[in-house]
Amino acid sequence: MSTTEETPPNLYAAREPIFPKRVSGRFRNLKWLIMLVTLGIYYITPWFRWDRGPALPDQAVLVDLANRRFFFFFIEIWPHEFYFVAGLLIMAGLGLFLFTSALGRVWCGYTCPQTVWTDLFILVERWIEGDRNARIRLLRQKWDFRKARLRVTKWAVWMLIAVATGGAWVFYFTDAPTLLRDLFTFNAHPAAYTTVALLTATTFVFGGLMREQVCIYACPWPRIQAAMMDEDTITVAYRDWRGEPRGKHRKSHAKVAAETHTATAEGQASVAVDVGDCIDCNACVNVCPMGIDIRDGQQLECITCALCIDACDEIMDKIGKPRGLIAYMALTDEQHERSGEEKIPIWQHIFRVRTIMYTVLWAAVGVGLVVGLFIRPDLSITVAPVRNPVYVTMSDGTIRNTYDVRLRNKYGEDRPYQITITSDAVLLVEAEGSESGLVTVPADSTKLQRVYVMAPQNSVAANSAVTDLEIWVEDTVSGERAVKDTVFNGREN
């Protein structure tokens, strides 16, 4: 019995390059504005200066990984205050849920870094190689000097943008002018070069070569956003009840009647069908950066960038039809328009139970962070009793307990701090290296200070298992005080 080997089917289709056509309109202008603002913030922010004293770089926004601190203009977040960062992340998540439930994937269409940099790369590509048809012809033609020149030029500009992107990122983590000089003099840390190289490669590949594939296959949000949306969510949609059936030209009623009369005379069925407003020009498809047809309904690939709206409105203006064949709308709008009912006001789509709940939660977290930011003390301490051993008996019978006190100086200058204790029992305090308990903490730093508390041999504290006490720290310059409750361990009876 002979067998023939069958070639297994190819389960993976090759990528079809997408060349979006240039379009103008209100949404395209909005995207240009957002791209300008977001890229400007990203590239310029590390260069804003802010006086932080001699101990720190004069940088307004700085992520100081070495000392585990974050600086944002006048705000300084220390390691023990990481809950502020966690709160900002929670606000970002709730904000994303809020905007998605109200307006669909507006984050993806307007402000996502993948979208912003892809728009910039497409702008460069269009500037060098031409608009959509020119780029398609260039793709199909054989390699020659002109094609190589255009491609190399495009890739070179892409690489410059990618290098600037990777370079701007590392400036957030150290003093930008100093790092820039070190990068060009090859004195920077290898981690800086590695980070720049990695971000350069990812920006070039994601923005220039993969584009829509990142949104479709790599990003999880298209699969999550469905849980955030309902029938009142406003998103980009096609009014098929108005546009269908499609036709290249709208037939006049006289022509339709004539064709119907002829068909009837020939014994055929008398059916007069007029075409809709959609002339099937594919303008909406040609401008889509994801390469989809919005007329096929909601799709996972759609990022609701609204460029198809601009393209369709331009065509409607040319053929004398009302705008809005493709527009932002909700599923409930479709139901009302099909039945001829009055359209629901946009505010009713936005202000509903789900969006109000997200707004309240988002605002509550924000208010909590702001309140916490302004009520936090400038002087903070932590106290950790040393438990090994629990106490020490000195040669004269004195009982001594040891504590590690961490002092934080958030000022840009050295500060002296006075350490004292209060207790119902008679206790003595001594700081390691300072019999008077006066300790100097360097500017913008923490200091782990060892403190000894002693009870005389025949005192109540020395002969009690546990005695409550408070360790006080006073800033001798500002007079601000901080206190921590702890206990003194004596002999167990």
Secondary structure by P-SEA (a helix, b strand, c coil): cbbbbbccccccccccbbbbcccccaaaaaaaaaaaaaaaaaaccccbbbbcccccccccccccccccbbbccccccccccaaaaaaaaaaaaaaaaaaaacccccccccccaaaaaaaaaaaaaaaccccaaaaaaaaaccccaaaaaaaaaaaaaaaaaaaaaaaaaacccccaaaaaaaaaaccccaaaaaaaaaaaaaaaaaacccaaaaacccccccccccccccccccccccccccccccccccccaaaaaaaaaaaaaacccbbbbbbccccccccccccccccccccccccccccccaaaaaaaaaaaaaacccccccccccaaaaaaaaacccccccccccccaaaaaaaaaaaaaaaaaaaaaaacccccccccccccccccccccbbbbbbbbbbbbbcccbbbbbbbbbbcccbbbbbcccccccbbbbccccccbbbbbbbbccccccccccbbbbbbbbbcccccbbbbbbbccccccc
